[in-house]
Amino acid sequence: MVSMAAVGAVAASVLALATGTTALADTAGSETDVSALGNTWAYLYNSNSPYGTSAQMVHVDDGDIFRIYDTYADGHGVRGTLQRYNSVTGNYETVKSKYNGGGYISYAQFTFDVWSVNSYRMRVCTVDGEGDETPVACSAWKSFTE
């Protein structure tokens, strides 16, 4: 069962896409402008979707919460991946990944303490089940720092 908070959050992000604004619904269902809060979004664009995306991932800076939204009823689940840059190896390494199999208008979330001394990147992909290692499609990597 999808909670009203989840529906409100996805509806707000879909509304934001449709209107060109950046919004996020809080648990009470009211919209909060997040463009000034330092949040970072990654979008998997899809021209077949009525809202322009199949999936979205956001890093909510206040609390270091990461949310993975399924925004298109296409039969695929979505997975969000967070990577941190390792200056010793010169590579990005996955520090957290979360699957959302809740269906259209749902989200899954995780927390991860983002530090200002590190560089991070995230992306969201459509997948066929939690164990799928070959994504159907992925957003571009979105880089950010605290």
matplotlib code that plots the C-alpha trace (Angstrom):
import matplotlib.pyplot as plt

x = [0.0, 1.3, 1.1, -0.4, 3.0, 4.5, 1.8, 2.1, 5.9, 5.8, 2.8, 4.8, 7.8, 5.7, 4.0, 7.4, 8.5, 5.3, 5.5, 9.2, 9.6, 11.4, 9.1, 8.8, 5.9, 6.5, 4.7, 1.7, 1.3, 2.1, 4.6, 8.0, 10.3, 13.5, 15.5, 17.1, 17.8, 20.8, 19.1, 20.4, 18.2, 18.9, 16.3, 15.8, 14.0, 11.4, 9.5, 6.8, 6.0, 3.3, 5.6, 8.8, 10.6, 10.6, 12.5, 14.0, 16.5, 17.0, 19.5, 17.7, 20.6, 18.8, 19.2, 21.2, 18.1, 18.1, 14.8, 14.3, 11.0, 9.2, 7.4, 6.2, 3.9, 6.1, 6.4, 10.0, 11.3, 13.9, 17.2, 19.2, 22.9, 25.2, 29.0, 31.8, 35.1, 38.1, 41.2, 43.6, 42.3, 41.0, 37.7, 34.1, 33.0, 29.4, 28.6, 24.8, 22.2, 18.4, 15.8, 12.2, 9.8, 6.7, 5.4, 4.2, 3.9, 6.1, 9.5, 12.1, 14.7, 17.9, 20.2, 23.9, 26.1, 27.5, 30.7, 31.9, 35.5, 34.2, 32.8, 29.7, 27.6, 24.3, 22.1, 18.7, 18.0, 15.0, 15.5, 13.6, 13.6, 15.9, 18.6, 18.8, 22.4, 21.7, 19.5, 17.0, 18.0, 19.9, 20.1, 23.3, 25.5, 24.8, 27.8, 27.5, 29.3, 27.9]
y = [0.0, 3.4, 6.1, 9.5, 11.0, 9.0, 10.0, 13.6, 13.6, 12.1, 14.3, 17.3, 16.3, 15.5, 18.9, 20.5, 18.8, 19.9, 23.5, 24.0, 24.5, 22.5, 21.2, 18.5, 17.5, 17.1, 14.4, 16.7, 16.9, 20.6, 21.7, 23.0, 24.8, 22.8, 24.8, 27.0, 24.2, 22.7, 19.5, 17.6, 15.8, 13.1, 12.5, 9.5, 11.3, 9.4, 11.1, 8.4, 9.4, 12.0, 13.8, 13.4, 11.0, 7.3, 7.8, 10.4, 10.5, 13.3, 14.0, 16.1, 18.0, 18.6, 15.2, 13.6, 11.6, 10.0, 9.2, 7.1, 7.8, 5.6, 8.1, 6.0, 2.9, 0.8, -2.4, -1.7, -1.1, 1.6, 1.6, 4.6, 4.4, 6.7, 6.7, 8.5, 9.5, 7.7, 10.0, 7.1, 5.0, 7.8, 6.0, 6.4, 3.6, 2.6, 3.4, 2.8, 1.5, 1.2, -0.6, 0.7, -2.0, -0.3, 0.7, 3.9, 6.9, 5.3, 6.0, 4.3, 6.1, 5.7, 8.0, 8.4, 11.0, 13.2, 15.0, 18.2, 16.9, 14.3, 14.4, 12.2, 11.3, 9.5, 8.1, 6.3, 3.4, 1.3, -2.4, -5.7, -6.8, -6.1, -8.5, -7.1, -6.2, -5.0, -1.8, -1.1, 2.6, 5.0, 8.7, 10.5, 10.6, 13.7, 15.0, 17.0, 17.9, 18.9]
z = [0.0, -0.9, 1.8, 1.1, 1.9, -0.9, -3.3, -2.3, -2.7, -6.2, -7.2, -6.2, -8.1, -11.2, -10.8, -10.6, -13.8, -15.6, -14.5, -14.6, -10.8, -8.2, -5.5, -2.9, -0.7, 3.0, 5.0, 5.5, 1.7, 1.3, -1.3, -0.2, -2.6, -2.5, -5.1, -2.5, 0.0, -1.8, -2.9, -5.9, -8.5, -11.1, -13.7, -16.1, -19.0, -21.0, -23.8, -23.6, -20.0, -19.6, -17.1, -19.0, -16.7, -15.8, -12.5, -10.3, -7.4, -5.0, -2.3, 0.4, 1.9, 5.2, 6.8, 4.0, 2.8, -0.7, -2.3, -5.4, -7.2, -9.8, -12.0, -14.9, -15.0, -17.3, -15.4, -14.3, -10.8, -10.2, -8.4, -7.1, -6.7, -4.7, -5.3, -3.5, -5.1, -3.8, -4.2, -3.6, -6.5, -8.6, -9.0, -7.8, -5.5, -4.7, -1.1, -1.2, -3.6, -3.1, -5.1, -5.3, -6.5, -5.2, -8.6, -10.1, -7.8, -5.1, -3.5, -1.4, 0.6, 2.5, 4.5, 4.0, 5.8, 3.1, 4.1, 2.6, 2.1, -0.4, -4.0, -4.8, -7.7, -8.1, -10.8, -11.1, -13.4, -14.4, -13.6, -13.8, -10.2, -7.2, -8.4, -11.9, -12.7, -16.3, -16.1, -18.8, -18.9, -16.6, -16.0, -16.4, -13.3, -11.3, -9.3, -6.1, -2.9, 0.5]

ax = plt.figure().add_subplot(projection="3d")
ax.plot(x, y, z, "-o")
ax.set_aspect("equal")
plt.show()
